[in-house]
Amino acid sequence: MTSITRSRLAVFAALAVLMAATRLNHFGLVPDASWAVFALGGFYLAGSVRWAFPTLMVLAVAVDYVVITGSGASFWSHYCMSPGYWMLLPAHFALWAAGTGLRRFGQDKPLRVLAGLAPALLLGVATCHLFAQGGFYWLSDAVANPTFAGWAKNYADWFMPYLGTTALYVGMAVLVHGLVAALRRAGAARASGLAG
């Protein structure tokens, strides 16, 4: 197994654990990191989209199943399980695409990545929210008489909380990334000093 494969698997495992741990209590004290997980997956696992994205989607649905059935409700009759639930596929893929686009834009140039981070995240979250919230609003039975004005208000009401949560987790990932990079540089400098 190559070091790149090991690194990708480690990143995937960390993202999967983060999503599972926080999605279990969607509106709990620790906010759901799912949206950030898909954006970070697109950035770190861009070359592994064929297996990583579907696996994370299956994990998200599995966690939802555990939470819903664990509360005593039927999975398929729960109010979240409407035709709008399927809109989570393009919603989460929009975040993945934002992460992948940011990686391609930066081409391993950290300052370019940081400069593009806010616009990429904003676009990814706005598009994800359009699919996720729009799918629920227009395709579920939860809204008795959907209107464009009602949809726009609902979109606006929930946009900033989702953006804030996603930005919080992505910001923490940026800090971890910087720390790991600094430790690697320090290790390489120490190794070259010992060799010299």
Buried (B, 14 or more C-beta within 10 A) or exposed (E): EEEEEEEBBEBBEBBBEBBBEBBBEEEEEEBBBBBBBBBBBBBBBBEBBEEBBEBBBEBBEEBBBBBBEEEEBEBEEBEBBBEBBEBBBBBBBBBBBBBBBBBEBBEEEEEEBEBBBEEBBBBBBBBBBBBBBBBBBBBBEEBEEBEEEEBEEBBEEBBEEBBEBBBEBBEEBBEEBEEEEEEEEEEEEEEEEEEE
